[in-house]
Amino acid sequence: MKNQQGAQPNNPLHGVKLIDILEHLTQVYTWEELASKININCFKSNPSIKSSLTFLRKTPWAREKVEQLYLKSLKK
């Protein structure tokens, strides 16, 4: 069995859970700011961590946008 540790040493998202990304973003931005940065309904209509997690797990393009915003927010 192959050891997965260190399999993606240059990937800044390696080992970061989606819930941690959302919790970080909601501390940095309001839901309104998130909705203006990423135009997805889970940030506009009754936003919550739980509903956003459900949507983002099923929607790879939206998750990618959220991950990119997360990385950008870390550089500030």
Number of C-alpha atoms within 10 A of each C-alpha: 3 5 6 7 8 9 10 11 9 8 9 10 15 11 9 10 9 18 13 12 16 19 11 14 21 15 9 14 13 12 19 13 14 19 17 12 14 16 12 15 13 21 21 16 12 10 14 14 15 11 14 19 16 11 15 18 11 10 11 11 10 16 17 12 15 20 19 12 16 18 15 10 13 10 6 5
